[in-house]
Amino acid sequence: MPILVIIMYLLNTAFGFIVVFYERRNPAVTWAWLMVIAIVPFLGFLIYLVLGRDGRKHRSFSEKSKNDEKMLAAYLTKETDAFRKQQAKYVSKKNVMQMQGTEHMDDLVYLNFHAGKGAFSSDNIISLYHDGTSAFEALLKDISKAKKFIYIQYYIFRDDSTGKRLVAALAEKAAQGLEVRLLVDGMGNIFNKSSLYAPLIKAGGYLGIFLPPYFIRINFRNHRKIAVMDGNIGHIGGMNIGDEYLGLSKRFGYWRDTHLRLTGSGVHHLTLRFMMDWNFCVPKQKLRLKSHYFPRPGYLSGSGVRMQVVCSGPDTRYPSILYGYNKMITEANTSIFIQTPYFVPDDSMFVILKMAALSGLDVRIMIPANPDHPFVYWAAMFYLGGLLESGVKCYEYQHGFLHNKVIMIDSKICSVGTANMDVRSFNLNFESNAFIYDETITTELETAFINDIQHSRQLTLAKYRQRSKSTKIKESISRLLSPLL
């Protein structure tokens, strides 16, 4: 037995060294995994193999990144001279300080293009939806009017009345001869039966599964939510497809979310992203850059909403959405409003939020009072406690479930999309966000935030300090595991 114990100890130590030398990333993440391996020998290493590997080191993701960059370069080359001149104006460091208009815009646009490959457009019209029901009805309406093609991509696509309703709508358009493609995440829809998609396939539509779960693969999930109709109408935001997102869940009730519908050349960048992800998942049906996928909306009208679609994940060189969030926070002069269902920031975001509040900015953060992941909630409470001491105002939304992934600064710039304020969204999942440089849109989102405060309880520093010992223990454990959440 002593020899067996020694052998087991040496093997577990070797597993620990593998983690240390294989993972060249945040030391906090490495230490968290070492703790798991030490506390739960062998099993901890198996958990690491399932949950802990860095996606950017996977050969397939690296290859996807190269192919995506080639497709983007080809897209920019095929565009008009006017569009290329516009890109040069807004993403060239030589010209960036000569830009006129929205404050903070210059450096952020430059960053989002070079770190997140977000092409800039200024001719967009955006409509905001503040709950799942209105967003879903708008999506169905646009699908019914489509004439050429429909591309739909979601992380969760439930096998329920809402999912079946959307499949029926897509099948109807496929039967009319339209090109209809549906891309869903393999793990997010692991329990779905093939019968759910059968009407679409039978009608001539196409189905793609992102990383089918041949084995358990919790990480590297395609968390993006994108819909494109005919290349001139697009949808992006936080809502998935399912009954709960329409407020039909008994557990969560009303579903508070933010989703947007856009027309303009920003839609082209959603189309491009869908093509990139589809080609990775279904290489035998590769999509090409044909002109009918990118109808001309008149790029340089100058009177529309200015925006960039920024994506991040194992298929991008940088954690570009994290960089975009942090740049917005550091650029703010008066206010920072954040809504997120999961608040587990990395060290960089935690520090700059503290600095912003200590600098006198109006920093407000809202999370759901009724969480769907307890460990993430307790970790969030730890971080919120640290921010409360710096003067940040924190709220817990009580009217149903808050699923927003929104950040706004100075009533001028905002970001709406799929990325939560947590390590998983920043480093492990495939995400997509719209960075919007428009006072009207940002003000509408801030007004909605203020209205949500009426349905929230404020977490004050005095209340936080009165929490029970059991809550403090839960927070401490969750804080140690936060790099893994």
N, C-alpha and C positions, 0 to 999 in steps of 0.2 A: 504493500500500500504506500509506504513512504516514497518508493521509487516512482510509482504511478503518479502520485501527487506532484513530485518534482517535474516529471515529464509534462504533465498537464500545465503546470505553472510556466515552464519554459515555452511551451507551445502558445499559451495565451500571451506571454511577453512578446513572442515573435509576431503574433497578430497585431499587437500594439505598435511594434516597430514598422510594420507594413503600413499602418494608418499614418504614422508620423512622416514617413519618407515618401509615401505615394501621394498624399494629399498636401500640396503646396498652396494652402489657402489660409484664411483667417485662423490664427492660433486658437481662438475661442472655440471654433468648430472642432479643431483637432483635439483639444482638451476635453470637450464634451463627449466625443466618441471614445477617447481613452477611458473616461469615467464609466461609460456604459460597458466597455469590454472588461474593465476591472471588476465591476459590481456583478455582472452577469457573464462569467467566462464562457467562451465558445458561442453561446447563444448571442451574446453581444456582438461578436464578429459577424455572425450570420445576418443579424439585423443591419449591421453596417453595409454588408454587401448589397442588401435590398434597398436601403434608404440613404446611404452615405456617400456614394461615389459622385464625383464631380462630372457633370454631363459634358462640359467643354473638352474633356479629355477622351470622350468616346469618338472613335474614328468615324462612325457614321454621321455624327453631328458635325464634326469638323469638315467632312466632305459636303454636307448640306450647306454649311456656312459658305464654302467656296462657290458652290453652285448658285446660292442665293445672290452672292455679290456679283457673279457673272450676269445673272438675269437682270439685276438692278442696273448694271452698267449698260447692258443691251437696251433696256427700256429707256434710259436717259439719252442714249445715242439716237434711238428712233424718234424721240420727241422733236417738236418743232424748234427752230432756231430761237424763237421768242421764249419758249419754256427754258431752254438751256441758258439763255442770257439771264432769265429771272433767277435760276439756281445759282449762277455765278455771282449775281448781285447779293443774294441773301446768305450764301454759304462760303463766300470768299473772305478770308480774314483781312485782305487788303481793303475791301469795300464795306466790311461789316459795320464800321463806326460811322459810315455815311448814311445809314438807314434812317428813315423818317417814320414816326408813328409810335407804336406802343413801346412804353418804357420797358426795359429789361430784355427786349426782344432779340437784340442783335447776338449777344453771346449765346443765349439759349438755343436760337435757331442754328447757329454754327455748331454747337455741341450735339444737338439732336441729329444733325445730318452726318457728322463725322463719326460719332459714336454709335448712333442708332440707325443710320442710313435713312433718315426720315426726309424725303423730298418735300420741299416747301410749296404750298399753293395758296392763292389769295382770292379765289373766285367761288368760294363755297357758300352754300346756304345750309344752316344747321337748325334742326328742331330738336328740342330736349323733351325727354319723357322721364317722369319721376317715379313711376311704378311699373311693375311688370305687365299689368293688364293693358295699359295704353301703348306700351312699346310692342307688345305681341300683336295687337290689333293693327297697328301701323305696318308691321312686318307682313302680316297676311294680306293687307290691302295692296302693298307694293308687289307682292308675289303674284297676286291675281292680275295685275296690269303688265307684268313682264311679257316681252315679245321675242326675245332672243335667247338669253341664258340666265340661269340662277345658280349662284354659288353660296352654299350655306356651311358654316363651320362653327361647332359648339363643343364645349368641354363636356357638358352633361346634356343628354337628350333622352328624357324619361319615356319609358314605355307606359304612358298613362293617357288620359283623355287629351291633354295638351299636345303631347308628342304625336299621338295618332292624328290629331287635327292638322298638324303641320305636315306630316307625311302625306296625308290625303291631298292637301293643297299642292304639294310638290309633285305628287303623282299625276294630278290633273294637268299641270303644265307640261310635264314630260310626255303625257299622252297627246298633247297638242303639237309635239315636235320640238319643243325647246330643249336646249342642253341644260340638264339639271344635275348638279353634283352636290352631294351631302358628305361632309367630312366630320367625323366624331372621334373623340378620344377613346382609346381602347380600355383604359382603366376606369375612366369616368362613366363608362357604359357597359361594364363587365357583365352585368346581370341581364342585359337586354337580349331578348330572343330575336332570331333572324326574321321571325314573322312580322316584327314591327316595321322593318324596312321593305318587306316583300312587295307591297303595292307600288312603291317607287321603282324598284328593280323591274317589276313586271311591266310597268309603263314605259320603260326605256331609260330611266334615270340611272345614275351611278352612285356607288357608295364607297367611301374610303374610311379605313380604320387607322387612326394614328397610334403606332406602336401597340399592336394587339398583345394582350397579356398572356403570352405563352408561359410566362412565369410571373410571379408577383413583382411588379415594378411600380412602386409608389411614386418615385421621382420621375422627372422628365415628362410631365404631363402637358398636353397641349391645352392650355387654359384660355386660349383666344376665343372670342365670340365675334364672328364676322358674317355679314350677309351682303351680297351684291346682286343687284338686278340690272341686267343689260349694260353694265358698266357706267351707268349714270345715277344710280341710287344705291346708297350704302348704309349699313347699320353697324354700330360698334358700341360696346358698353359692358355692363356687368351682368346682364341677365342671361341665364341659360334657358333651356326649354323644358318645362315641367309644370305640374299643377302648383307646386309651392311658389314658383316665381310669379304666379298670378294671384297669390294670396289665398290659395285654396287648402293650405296645410293647417290642420288643427293645432299642431305644435307651435308654429310660427305666426300664423294669422297673416295680417297685412304685410306685404313684401315691399319694403322701401328700397328702390334701386334707381340708378341713373343710366339711361341709354340714350344714344343720339342717332338721328337720321340725317344724312347729308347728301347733297347733290353738289356737283362741281368736280374739279380734277382730283380732289382728295379721295374720291371713290376709286380712282385708278390705282392708288397705292394700297387700298384694301383688296382690289382684284389681284394685284401683283403678289401680295402676301398669301392670298389663298392659293395662287398658282404654285408658289414656292413650297408650301406645305403639302399640297396635293402631289406634286412631283416627287417629293420625298416618300410619301406613303404609297403611291400607286405609280411606280416608275414605268410600268408597261403602258400607262395612259398619259404620258407626259403632255402637259399643256404648253403651247407655244405663244409667243408674243405676236398675235395677229391683230390687225387694226380694229376689227369689229369688237374686240374686248375693251378697247380704249377710245370710245367716241369723243370727239373734240368738244369740250364745253366752253372754249374761249378763255384761255389761261390768264391773260393779263387784263381782265376787266378792272381789277383793283378795287372794286366796290363790294366784294364778298368778304367772307370770314377767312382770316389767315390761319393756317393750321399745318401741322405735320402729323403723320401717322408713324409712331415709333414702336418698334418691336424689340423684345429682348428674350433671351433664353440660352440654352446650350448651343443654339445655332447662330449666336452673335458673338463677336469678339469681346465685347464689353457688356457689363450689366447696365445697359443704356437707359432703361427706365429709372433705375435707382439714381443714376447720374442726373437724369432730367429732374427728378423730384428734388434732389439735393441742391441742384443749381437754382431751382425756383425758390427754395427756402432761403438760400444765401442771398439771392437777389432782392427779396422782399424788403420793402421800406416801411409798410404800415401794418399789414395783416397777413395771416396765414390761417386758412381754414382747411381742415382735413376730416374726411369721413371715410372710414374703413371698417370692415367687419373683423379684421385681424390686424392688431397693432403689435408687431414684434420687430421693431426697427433694428438695423445693424448699428454698430458703434458710431459710424459717421453721422447717420441721420439723428441719432439720439443726442449727440453733442451739439449739432448745429441747431436743433430745435430748442435746446436749453439756451444756447447763445442768443437766439432770436428773441426769446421771451425776456432774458436778462437785459437785452438791448432796448426793451420797451415796446416791442411789437405786440400786436393783438394776436396771440396764437391760441387757436381753439381746435380741439380734437374730439371727435364723436365716434363711439363704438356702440355695438348693440348691448342692451342690458340682458337680453335673452340669447346667450351664445350657443352655437352649435358644436363648438369644440372647447370643452372646459379647460384643458391644459393651455391652449392658446389664450383663453380669456384670463387665466390667472397670471400668465406671463405678461400679458398686456397691462394688467393692473400693477404689476411691479414697475414697469416702465412709466406708466402714467403717474405713479407715485413720485418717481424721480423728477418728472416734468412739473408736477404740481408745486414742488418746492422752488422751481424757477419762475413761477408765475403763469404757467400755461393753464388755460381753462379747459376742463375735461367734462364730457357729458356722456351719459348712457341712454341710448334711445330705447323707449319703452313701448312705442306703438307698433308692435309686430317686430319684424326682423330688419335690421339695417344691413344692406348688402352693397352700398355705395363704395366705389373706389374713386374718390374725387379729391383733388387738391386745388385750392384757389389762392392767389396772392394779389393783394393790392387792388382788388376789383378790376384787374386788367388781364391776367393770364390764368388759365386753368388747364387741368388734365383730367380726362375722363376715359376710363378703360377697364381693363381686366386685372391689373396688377394691384395686389394688396400691399399693405405696408409691412411686409414680413420677409424673412430670409428666403422662404420658399419661392415667393414670386420674384425676388431679386436675382436669385442664383440658379434655381432648379427648374422652374416651369417656363413654358413658352407663353409669352404675354404680348398684348398689343394695347397701346394707349393713343388717344388723340390729344396732342398738345395744341391748345387753342389760344390764339392771341387776339382776343376780342373782348371789349368791355361789356357789351350787351349780354353775351353768353355768360361771362364770368359773374356779372351782377345777378343774373337770373339764378345761377347756382348758389350764390351767397344768400339771396333772399330765401331760397328753399332751405338752406342750412339754418337760417334764423327761425324759420317756421318750425323746423324739426326740433329746435330747442324747446318749443312749447310742449313737445311730447317726450321730453327727456328729463332725467334727474341729473343735477350737477354733482359731480364728484369733487368735493372740496378737500383741502388738505386736512382740515379738522376731522371730517368724516373718515378720511383714509387712515388717519392715525388711530382711529377707534376700532379698526377691524380686529377680528378675533385671532387667537393664536393659531387655530387650525387653518385660517385663511393665510396667515403669514407663512406657515409651513408649506402650503400649496404653492404660494407665490415663489418661495425659495427654490423648491424643487423644479418648478416650471421655468424659473429664470436660468437654472443651470442647464436645462434641456433646450432653452430658447434657440440656440444656434441650429438645432435639429428640427425645429417645428416648421 
